[in-house]
Amino acid sequence: MKIPASPRFEEERRRFGFEFTCEACAHFVPTIEVCGHGFPTDEHRDARYDGVSGAAIVFCKEWELA
């Protein structure tokens, strides 16, 4: 699912500690930086959202809290 980025979302994400990227997902294999289910990770990584204004927020349908 994709939603438009907004300053409000960014502020609330940081304030509430909202996790939604690969690095916080139980299916992510950090040693080789891939999704254990084989999904692409480009749009779901922390680096995409750090300091980037205007990037659409992309949620993975398989995300599971690690």
N, CA and C atoms as an extended XYZ file, in Angstrom:
198
Properties=species:S:1:pos:R:3:atomname:S:1:resname:S:1:resid:I:1 pbc="F F F"
N         0.839       -1.160        0.000 N   MET     1
C         0.000        0.000        0.000 CA  MET     1
C         0.897        1.239        0.000 C   MET     1
N         0.515        2.230       -0.783 N   LYS     2
C         1.252        3.492       -0.844 CA  LYS     2
C         0.352        4.621       -0.363 C   LYS     2
N         0.944        5.504        0.440 N   ILE     3
C         0.240        6.712        0.852 CA  ILE     3
C         1.169        7.893        0.608 C   ILE     3
N         0.608        9.074        0.376 N   PRO     4
C         1.465       10.250        0.165 CA  PRO     4
C         2.218       10.596        1.448 C   PRO     4
N         3.427       11.046        1.287 N   ALA     5
C         4.215       11.500        2.433 CA  ALA     5
C         3.674       12.831        2.911 C   ALA     5
N         3.822       13.083        4.203 N   SER     6
C         3.390       14.365        4.748 CA  SER     6
C         4.226       14.670        5.984 C   SER     6
N         4.376       15.939        6.286 N   PRO     7
C         5.096       16.298        7.510 CA  PRO     7
C         4.429       15.708        8.758 C   PRO     7
N         3.113       15.625        8.752 N   ARG     8
C         2.397       15.059        9.903 CA  ARG     8
C         2.744       13.586       10.091 C   ARG     8
N         2.743       12.811        9.014 N   PHE     9
C         3.097       11.398        9.116 CA  PHE     9
C         4.516       11.253        9.666 C   PHE     9
N         5.447       12.036        9.162 N   GLU    10
C         6.840       11.961        9.610 CA  GLU    10
C         6.957       12.295       11.095 C   GLU    10
N         6.261       13.323       11.532 N   GLU    11
C         6.312       13.712       12.944 CA  GLU    11
C         5.722       12.608       13.826 C   GLU    11
N         4.591       12.063       13.428 N   GLU    12
C         3.951       11.010       14.220 CA  GLU    12
C         4.754        9.716       14.183 C   GLU    12
N         5.369        9.420       13.066 N   ARG    13
C         6.217        8.226       12.960 CA  ARG    13
C         7.345        8.284       13.981 C   ARG    13
N         7.975        9.419       14.085 N   ARG    14
C         9.082        9.577       15.040 CA  ARG    14
C         8.576        9.640       16.489 C   ARG    14
N         7.498       10.367       16.714 N   ARG    15
C         6.977       10.537       18.078 CA  ARG    15
C         6.505        9.213       18.680 C   ARG    15
N         5.830        8.395       17.876 N   PHE    16
C         5.277        7.139       18.383 CA  PHE    16
C         6.175        5.925       18.128 C   PHE    16
N         7.311        6.124       17.460 N   GLY    17
C         8.213        5.011       17.183 CA  GLY    17
C         7.618        3.993       16.223 C   GLY    17
N         6.846        4.487       15.264 N   PHE    18
C         6.180        3.615       14.291 CA  PHE    18
C         7.204        2.938       13.383 C   PHE    18
N         7.164        1.620       13.320 N   GLU    19
C         8.084        0.844       12.495 CA  GLU    19
C         7.329        0.249       11.308 C   GLU    19
N         7.908        0.348       10.126 N   PHE    20
C         7.264       -0.228        8.946 CA  PHE    20
C         8.262       -0.613        7.865 C   PHE    20
N         9.550       -0.458        8.139 N   THR    21
C        10.565       -0.732        7.122 CA  THR    21
C        11.147       -2.138        7.285 C   THR    21
N        11.872       -2.564        6.285 N   CYS    22
C        12.457       -3.908        6.280 CA  CYS    22
C        13.300       -4.191        7.518 C   CYS    22
N        14.065       -3.210        7.935 N   GLU    23
C        14.981       -3.419        9.046 CA  GLU    23
C        14.269       -3.823       10.340 C   GLU    23
N        12.983       -3.523       10.468 N   ALA    24
C        12.219       -3.875       11.663 CA  ALA    24
C        11.299       -5.075       11.421 C   ALA    24
N        11.434       -5.715       10.275 N   CYS    25
C        10.555       -6.822        9.895 CA  CYS    25
C        11.183       -8.179       10.220 C   CYS    25
N        10.368       -9.089       10.705 N   ALA    26
C        10.829      -10.436       11.044 CA  ALA    26
C        11.278      -11.226        9.815 C   ALA    26
N        10.834      -10.847        8.632 N   HIS    27
C        11.172      -11.578        7.411 CA  HIS    27
C        12.452      -11.071        6.736 C   HIS    27
N        12.998       -9.978        7.253 N   PHE    28
C        14.209       -9.399        6.664 CA  PHE    28
C        15.437      -10.148        7.163 C   PHE    28
N        16.337      -10.487        6.232 N   VAL    29
C        17.582      -11.183        6.574 CA  VAL    29
C        18.708      -10.155        6.514 C   VAL    29
N        19.090       -9.575        7.661 N   PRO    30
C        20.035       -8.461        7.651 CA  PRO    30
C        21.440       -8.821        7.165 C   PRO    30
N        21.862      -10.045        7.356 N   THR    31
C        23.227      -10.406        6.946 CA  THR    31
C        23.422      -10.330        5.445 C   THR    31
N        22.345      -10.555        4.692 N   ILE    32
C        22.449      -10.469        3.230 CA  ILE    32
C        21.499       -9.406        2.657 C   ILE    32
N        20.814       -8.680        3.556 N   GLU    33
C        19.938       -7.565        3.203 CA  GLU    33
C        18.897       -7.901        2.145 C   GLU    33
N        18.150       -8.980        2.387 N   VAL    34
C        17.070       -9.385        1.493 CA  VAL    34
C        15.837       -9.750        2.310 C   VAL    34
N        14.712       -9.778        1.639 N   CYS    35
C        13.468      -10.245        2.239 CA  CYS    35
C        13.457      -11.767        2.193 C   CYS    35
N        13.142      -12.393        3.301 N   GLY    36
C        13.077      -13.847        3.367 CA  GLY    36
C        11.993      -14.435        2.476 C   GLY    36
N        11.035      -13.617        2.073 N   HIS    37
C         9.965      -14.077        1.177 CA  HIS    37
C        10.259      -13.749       -0.285 C   HIS    37
N        11.397      -13.096       -0.508 N   GLY    38
C        11.802      -12.789       -1.871 CA  GLY    38
C        11.235      -11.509       -2.447 C   GLY    38
N        10.573      -10.704       -1.632 N   PHE    39
C        10.026       -9.451       -2.134 CA  PHE    39
C        11.133       -8.418       -2.311 C   PHE    39
N        10.969       -7.503       -3.256 N   PRO    40
C        11.954       -6.421       -3.408 CA  PRO    40
C        11.909       -5.526       -2.174 C   PRO    40
N        13.060       -4.967       -1.809 N   THR    41
C        13.136       -4.161       -0.595 CA  THR    41
C        13.424       -2.684       -0.852 C   THR    41
N        13.681       -2.305       -2.078 N   ASP    42
C        14.095       -0.932       -2.385 CA  ASP    42
C        13.181        0.135       -1.785 C   ASP    42
N        11.877       -0.039       -1.891 N   GLU    43
C        10.940        0.983       -1.417 CA  GLU    43
C        10.641        0.878        0.075 C   GLU    43
N        11.185       -0.135        0.727 N   HIS    44
C        10.813       -0.400        2.111 CA  HIS    44
C        11.948       -0.217        3.116 C   HIS    44
N        13.096        0.256        2.691 N   ARG    45
C        14.265        0.353        3.570 CA  ARG    45
C        14.307        1.682        4.323 C   ARG    45
N        14.909        1.661        5.524 N   ASP    46
C        15.035        2.859        6.356 CA  ASP    46
C        15.640        4.036        5.601 C   ASP    46
N        16.696        3.780        4.853 N   ALA    47
C        17.431        4.853        4.174 CA  ALA    47
C        16.537        5.646        3.218 C   ALA    47
N        15.525        5.024        2.682 N   ARG    48
C        14.626        5.716        1.748 CA  ARG    48
C        13.852        6.831        2.444 C   ARG    48
N        13.601        6.684        3.724 N   TYR    49
C        12.766        7.634        4.449 CA  TYR    49
C        13.547        8.605        5.314 C   TYR    49
N        14.795        8.319        5.601 N   ASP    50
C        15.588        9.206        6.449 CA  ASP    50
C        15.981       10.468        5.694 C   ASP    50
N        15.425       11.587        6.135 N   GLY    51
C        15.763       12.875        5.559 CA  GLY    51
C        15.205       13.124        4.171 C   GLY    51
N        14.361       12.226        3.680 N   VAL    52
C        13.785       12.405        2.350 CA  VAL    52
C        12.369       12.919        2.499 C   VAL    52
N        12.141       14.091        1.997 N   SER    53
C        10.820       14.686        2.058 CA  SER    53
C        10.087       14.421        0.752 C   SER    53
N         8.846       14.012        0.856 N   GLY    54
C         8.029       13.839       -0.335 CA  GLY    54
C         7.991       12.433       -0.904 C   GLY    54
N         8.823       11.506       -0.402 N   ALA    55
C         8.782       10.133       -0.907 CA  ALA    55
C         7.482        9.484       -0.459 C   ALA    55
N         6.794        8.821       -1.371 N   ALA    56
C         5.575        8.115       -1.000 CA  ALA    56
C         5.917        7.054        0.039 C   ALA    56
N         5.048        6.889        1.023 N   ILE    57
C         5.245        5.893        2.060 CA  ILE    57
C         4.701        4.569        1.519 C   ILE    57
N         5.537        3.543        1.535 N   VAL    58
C         5.152        2.247        0.974 CA  VAL    58
C         5.153        1.198        2.080 C   VAL    58
N         4.012        0.559        2.271 N   PHE    59
C         3.874       -0.489        3.279 CA  PHE    59
C         3.864       -1.850        2.593 C   PHE    59
N         4.582       -2.795        3.175 N   CYS    60
C         4.643       -4.147        2.632 CA  CYS    60
C         3.497       -4.992        3.198 C   CYS    60
N         2.865       -5.783        2.355 N   LYS    61
C         1.755       -6.618        2.810 CA  LYS    61
C         2.217       -7.781        3.680 C   LYS    61
N         3.506       -8.101        3.657 N   GLU    62
C         4.021       -9.217        4.442 CA  GLU    62
C         4.773       -8.789        5.692 C   GLU    62
N         4.791       -7.486        5.999 N   TRP    63
C         5.581       -6.986        7.115 CA  TRP    63
C         5.089       -7.586        8.422 C   TRP    63
N         6.043       -8.005        9.254 N   GLU    64
C         5.750       -8.596       10.563 CA  GLU    64
C         6.771       -8.071       11.573 C   GLU    64
N         6.316       -7.570       12.693 N   LEU    65
C         7.216       -6.995       13.692 CA  LEU    65
C         8.225       -8.031       14.168 C   LEU    65
N         9.496       -7.636       14.124 N   ALA    66
C        10.568       -8.552       14.556 CA  ALA    66
C        10.751       -8.476       16.062 C   ALA    66
